[in-house]
Amino acid sequence: MIRKSLFTLTFAAVLAFIAAPADVSAQAMESAEPFKVGTFGINDVPTVGLVMRDDQLIVDLAAANRAMQLRPQYSKLAMPDNMLGLIEQYEYGLKYRVYEVVNWLVEENLLSGDRPSYVHPVSSVDIMAPIQYPSKIMNAAVNFYTHACEGCNADELNARARERRENRGVPYLFLKPTRGAVIGDGDDIIMPYGRDRIEWEVEMAIVFGRTGKYISANRAYDHVFGYMVAMDISDRGGRPPGGFGSGSDWFVGKGHDTFAPQGPWIVPKEFYGDPMERLHQTLVIDGVTVQEARAGDMIHNIPELIEYASSLITVFPGDVMQSGTSGGTGAGRVQRATGSGYLVDGETISASIDGIGTLNHTVRIENSIPSDLSGSQLPPVRSYRND
C-alpha cells in the first residue's frame, strides 16, 4: 500500500510537469534593473513601492505582484504591507520574488508607454519616511575629522586629525527617538519655541536587515539591508542652569520632533556597493553648499560602527544607524544667504548622497506654546544665554 501511494504521487508529479506551461520561470536570482524601495502615500494610503527608472517611477509593489501572479506560471505569494515587513523577509527569500516582479515589469514593457495603474510618476505620490518606524536610531557622534575641528584652518585640521588617528578610541553613539522625530521628504523641520540654535548634519543611514549581537566588522555587511539619506538636526542651546546636570544634554540636543529626517527611499545594498568607497554626501541651504564629505574623512568606518553598536545592543531588521557628519555645520559658522551660524525660519535644506537621493525640507519656527504650562517646560535659549 505504501509503495502504491508513492508510485501514484510520483506519476502525478510527472504528469503535472508535462502539462505545465512551456514558459514556466525559475525563481529570479538577479534583477533585470536596479531599484530602490520606499513608503509612499498613494491615494492617501501608505504603500510600499519600488523606485525605478532613475527615480522617476514608483511601482506599487503589492499591486504589481498581484497582477503578475494572475499569470499561471507565477506562484501566489503575498507581499508585506509595510516596509518593516519587507526588510524582515528580504534576506529570507523575499528579495527573489521582488526581483521576479521587476523582471516581469521589464519583460512586459510595463514601465514605458501606456503604463498600468500601479505604476506612478514620482511627482504624483507623497514621499513618506521609508520606515514607519525604526525601533531605534543609533547615531555616531563626531565621527568625521573635519567635524571634530569645525572652523579650523588647514594646519589645525591636519594636527587635530593626526592626534585623533593616533588615539581613535571607540566610537561614541547616542540614540534618537523615532516616531515624532522621523519625517519624510518634503516635511517641515520645526524649530521648537524659543530654541534658536538649531543646526544641520547630513549623514548616511545604514538600515539593518538581519538580527545580530556581537557582529564582527568582517561580517558587518551581512547584516545590512541598505542605505538611505538622513539628517541629524541638533539643538545647540543646551539646558538652563540649576538642577541636576549642566552643559551638554543629549535629550535636549537631539530629541525634538522632526529632528530625524530620513529617506527619500532605501537603496538595497546589492545596488549600492561598498559605502566606504562610494560615499559622497552634501548639504545645501538656500543654494549654498555648506557640507561636503566622502567616506575617507570618517574616524571609524561603517563596519567598525556596526561592531561597536552590536556589542552594546542587539540590532534588529529595520533598525537604523547613522554614520556621522562632516565639517560645515552651524558650529563652523558657514556663510550663507541668511548670514552664518544657525538655521532661521523659511530656509530650505537639501541633503544628498550620490547614488541614493536627496531629502528636501523647509525650516519653520514654532511661534507659540500653550498658555497653561506650569513653567516646567524647556525654556527659550535667550532666557538664560546671551552669548
Secondary structure, DSSP 4 states (H G I P E B T S, - for coil): -HHHHHHHHHHHHHHHHHHS-TTPPPPP-S-SS--EEEEEEETTEEEEEEEETTTTEEEEHHHHHHHHTTSTTS---PPPSSHHHHHHHIIIIIHHHHHHHHHHHHHTTTTSSS--TTEEEGGGSEEE-SSS--S-EEEESS-BTTGGGTT--HHHHHHHHHHHHHT--S--EEEE--TTTEE-TTPPEEE-TT---EE--EEEEEEE-S-BSS--GGGGGGGEEEEEEEE--EETT---SSSS--S--HHHHH-STT-EEEEEEEEEGGGT--HHHH-EEEEEETTEEEEEEEGGGBSS-HHHHHHHHHHHS-B-TT-EEE----S-SGGGT--BTTBSSS--TT-EEEEEETTTEEEEEEEEE-----TT--S-SPPPGGGT---
